[in-house]
Amino acid sequence: MSIPGYRISIHNSLTQPLLMTGVPRRFAILNGTLCAAFVLGLQALMTLPIFIIIHLLAAYLTKKDPYFFDVLLRHLRQKDFYRT
């Protein structure tokens, strides 16, 4: 039911997921932490390009579908079959 002449504006921040550097916040924190652990902790500088490529791939997937990682996590948590 709508009332004529009455409008409510909805901001984009209420309808879009929270992103950090173009990827979901949880993924960015996880990727950054793993990258820091490998590069700083293990001093394996050769892994830095791998994490950059992973981040760019995640940003591409997020641009296509902002809820890609939420759907992927939900899919991974589901059981393969349910007993009847």
N, C-alpha and C positions, 0 to 999 in steps of 0.2 A: 504494500500500500504506500503510495507516495502522495505527498501533499504538494499541490501546485505552488510554484514559486519558492520552494524550500530546497536548498542545495547544501551538500556537505562535501568539502574537498578532502580527498584522501591522499596523503603524501606517499611518495614512492618507497620511503623507508619502512612503511607498514606492509608492503606487499612483496618486497624483494629481500632475498637472503643477505646476511651480513658478509661482505667480502673484504679480504685483506690482500692487497696487491693482485687483485683480479681472480683470486681463488677463494673458496670458503675458508673462513677463519681457522677452523680446526685443522684443515689440511695444511694451511700455510705454517701454522705453529709446529705441526708434526714434521713437515719437510724441513723447516728451518732448524729444528732441534737435531734431527738426524744429520743434516749437513754440518752443523757446528760440531757434533760429536765426532764425525769422521774426519773433518778437515782440521779442527783444532785439537781434538783429543788424540786421534790416531795419527795425525800429521800425514794424512793421505790426500794430498792435493789433487791427485788424479780423479777423485770422486766428485770434485766440485762441478765439472761440466755435466756429469750425470744428473746431479740434483737440479741444475739449471734447466736441463732438457725436461726432466720430470715436471718442474714448475711450469714451463712453457706449455707442455702438453695438457696439464691440469687447467691452465688459463684458457686454452683453446676449447677444451671440453666444457668449461664453465660458461664460456661465451655462447656456445651452442645451446646449452641447457643449464640454467643456474642451479637446478636441483639435482644435477647428475650424481653427485657424491652422496646425497641423502638417499636417492633411489638405490644406488649401488650398495650402501651399507644395509639398507632394509632387505635387499635381495640376498646378501650374504648371511644375514641373520635368520632367514627363513629356513625351515627344515625342507629336506628333499621330498618327504612324504609325510602324511598324517595318518595315524591309525584310526580305523573306524570302529 
